[in-house]
Amino acid sequence: MSIAWPDFAAALGLMFVIEGILPFLSPDGVRRTLARAAAMDNSMLRIAGAVSMLAGVAVLWLARG
């Protein structure tokens, strides 16, 4: 199975666009949120990361399925 490089590049570019929206619209809000995240313990950050990954997999499954 080969990687569809144009699709991968498009997904990566879209990820950068989506990640840049909040800092562009509300830099102070992002700064406050990151400060709160820095104060969280590792287990809570891991849970948040796992939930985020599962949500991403679900969206991909629904979009491609």
C-alpha positions as CSV (number, residue, x, y, z in Angstrom):
1,M,0.0,0.0,0.0
2,S,1.5,3.3,-1.0
3,I,0.9,6.6,0.7
4,A,-1.2,9.1,-1.2
5,W,1.3,12.0,-0.8
6,P,-1.0,14.7,-2.2
7,D,-3.8,13.7,0.2
8,F,-1.2,13.6,3.1
9,A,0.1,17.1,2.2
10,A,-3.5,18.4,2.0
11,A,-4.3,17.0,5.4
12,L,-1.2,18.4,6.9
13,G,-1.9,21.8,5.4
14,L,-5.5,21.7,6.7
15,M,-4.2,20.8,10.1
16,F,-1.9,23.9,10.1
17,V,-4.8,26.1,9.0
18,I,-7.2,24.8,11.7
19,E,-4.5,25.0,14.4
20,G,-3.8,28.6,13.4
21,I,-7.4,29.8,13.6
22,L,-7.6,30.2,17.4
23,P,-4.3,31.9,18.0
24,F,-5.1,34.3,15.1
25,L,-8.6,35.1,16.5
26,S,-7.9,35.1,20.2
27,P,-4.2,35.1,21.2
28,D,-4.9,36.0,24.8
29,G,-7.4,33.2,25.1
30,V,-4.9,30.7,23.7
31,R,-2.3,32.0,26.1
32,R,-4.6,31.5,29.1
33,T,-5.6,28.0,27.9
34,L,-2.0,27.0,27.4
35,A,-1.1,28.2,30.9
36,R,-3.9,26.1,32.3
37,A,-2.7,23.1,30.3
38,A,0.8,23.6,31.7
39,A,-0.6,23.4,35.2
40,M,-2.4,20.1,34.6
41,D,-0.8,16.9,35.6
42,N,0.5,14.4,33.1
43,S,-2.4,11.9,33.4
44,M,-5.0,14.6,32.6
45,L,-3.0,15.7,29.5
46,R,-2.7,12.1,28.4
47,I,-6.4,11.6,28.8
48,A,-7.1,14.8,26.8
49,G,-4.7,13.6,24.1
50,A,-6.3,10.2,23.9
51,V,-9.8,11.7,23.6
52,S,-8.6,14.0,20.9
53,M,-7.0,11.2,18.9
54,L,-10.1,9.0,19.3
55,A,-12.3,11.9,18.1
56,G,-10.0,12.4,15.1
57,V,-10.2,8.7,14.2
58,A,-14.0,8.8,14.5
59,V,-14.1,11.8,12.2
60,L,-11.8,10.1,9.7
61,W,-13.8,6.8,9.9
62,L,-17.1,8.7,9.3
63,A,-15.7,10.8,6.5
64,R,-14.0,7.9,4.7
65,G,-16.4,5.1,5.6
